[in-house]
Amino acid sequence: MSDGRQAAGPVLYDPRRAEVVADPYSVFRRLRVEDPVHWSEILGGWVLTRYDDVRASLYDQRLSSDRITPFREHHGRGRPEVQELGQLVGRWVVFTDPPTHTRLRQLLNTAFTSRAVEGLRPRIQEVVDDLLGRIEGRGRMDAILDFAYPLPVIVIAEMLGVPVDDRDRLKAWSDELALFVGSSLGAPDKYERARRGGAEMTDYFRGLVAARRRQPRDDVISGLAAADERGAVLSEDELVATCVLLLFAGHETTTNLIGNGLLALLGHPDQLQALRDDPDLAPSALEELLRYDGPTQAQTRVAREELELNGRSIRRGDRVFLMLSAANRDPARFPEPDRLDLRRPDNHHLAFGHGIHFCIGAPLARLEGQIALTTLVRRLTDLALLTDTPEWLDSLVFRGVRSLPVGFGSAPTDGIPA
């Protein structure tokens, strides 16, 4: 058994390099073959790229999801902004372990059941049609700004009960918070900016929770507040932090899902046409787009104890980066993994994670993605990418583009009101 930190691996994984940000799959391909449990001096942790290793690690109770406590201990001495930021996100269910995770997750599961989400189908379709109706006469759009962002933020804001006029400032705060949560690779002041954004969102939702306690409505925040009052399930700080998480996560990854999915389709016109010709292909198509270039590139774990993986000794306290995107292109699990095949069978990808931390919002993201992409390719013809160099997010965790300029013609709407 060897400690990979004593000798450099055969491949250097530097996620800061522009070519790696744009196309991480080339280096993932080499890592899977040459150094599947790779010690990265740049990240200060282990990088896992094989499907079986990533999937098993998502289940492994020796690996903790709480990366916030060690972050605060390591970076927070004498830095109040780091402590404050850590206090907020440390209460998110995604950064907790049982039993805290079990308690928080059990409450949230009631708001995101498949049945509850399916009931949103008419409203999601209405929002999609309205957004496309505003842009289809232009002949071009920024698919992120005009479509992939507003759809999920409208839906999650309505679910939570956030007023329409407040969405833009919540988006601005959320973008600042994403610098930390998404492990930005190019923002030296990310901690302070994320702290400010998080503090603004916290103050906002603290006020909204108080308002819902006084006058409950038919929304998720009212439901969480009522559950809290019935059984003291959440502390006030946990309740507010959960609202911040739901707003943040409820649009961030779905925006990337839709943007990445459209970009992949534009690069594979035969697959785009297949989806246009057969809307019933939507569920299978969405799973393949998630596998091919999903919205979340990595999840981070911290070793609770020393363990061995593929002959490497991982020490207690070491960070382990589970590269979901790399696992989803592993040829040992997916034949011809670099080929986009919307009819791919047995598509058990890891884009939403696995195990107890499987994405709570997966049913909602799937439904939004299916409706958004099938409606878009049906209503807009002659779709074409208007840039050769999309600008990718400088994030280790999130995988998406900042903008996606496309040109198009329009097809009949089949009687669907714009």
Buried (B, 14 or more C-beta within 10 A) or exposed (E): EEEBBEEEBEBBBBBEBEEBBEEBBEBBBBBBEEBBBBBBEEBEBBBBBBBEBBBBBBEBEBBBBBBBBBBBEEBBEEBEBBBBBBBBBBBBBBBBBEEBBEBBBEBBEEBBEEEBBEEBEEEBBBBBBBBBBBBBEEEEBBBBBBBBBBBBBBBBBBBBBBEEEEBEEBBEBBBBBBBBBBBBBEBEEBBBBBBBBBBBBBEBBBEBBEBBBEEBEEBBBBBBBEBBEEEEBBEEEBBBBBBBBBBBBBBBBBBBBBBBBBBBBBEBEEBBEBBBEBEEBBEBBBBBBBBBBBBBBBBBBBBBEEBEBEEBBBEEBBBBBBBBBBBBBBEEBBEEBEEBBBEBEEBEBBBBBBEBBEBBBBBBBBBBBBBBBBBBBBBBEEBEBEEEEBEBBBBBBBBBBEBBBBBBEBBEBEEBEE
